[in-house]
Amino acid sequence: MSTDQEAPEVDTDQEPPEVDTDVSVDRTGVRRRWPAVLVAVLLAGSTVATASTYWWMYRPDQLTNAAAQQQALEAAQQGTTMLLSYAPDTIDKDLAAAKSNLTGEFLTYYSRFTDQILATAAKQKAIKTEAKVVRAAVSEMHPDRAVVLLFVNQVTTSKDRPDPALAASSVLVTLTREHGRWLISEFNPV
């Protein structure tokens, strides 16, 4: 036996065989990922649709439903009663309580009026008024604004007129929601 085996001859002039350097994409892998991508897109789309429905449809309904209307109605009644009720011996406390239910330009106007005119007159003439809301209804309701129609009876006595004088009036009260509270922003007798 001969141990001399001849090695195959290598032709050095010959170019090496070409190697495909393009990375081939496994089409079955792409096909397997497509349903997962589609599910993710549909899930994201349904989440956006649900959030949009809540924000644009359900949330405003929630802010204008019967419970929200009742809150606005009660705020208008309470605020109006405080606004129109005061006594000479508690005038400063009464006016401060009324102001806590007001906002915006109406608060500015009411503060100026009560500080310059009403407080002094109430003390000098011993004017006492008690207001009572006898009927109320929501006229307009929006998420951040409400208009309430109130029918008010107001009894007034003074040093000059000790006999109670009754005045009946109706008022359109506009309320603005600020920090979760309804505050009077307009007060218009009708």
Protein Blocks (a to p, Z undefined) as FASTA:
>chain_A
ZZbdcdddddfkbccddddfbdcddfklmmmmmmmmmmmmmmmmmmmmmmmmmmmmmmmm
mmmmmklmmmmmmmmmmmmmmmmgccfklmmmmmmmmmmmgghjllmmmmmmmmmmmmmm
mmmnopacddddfbdcdfbdcfkbccdddddddddddfklmbacddddddddddddeehi
acdfbdcdZZ
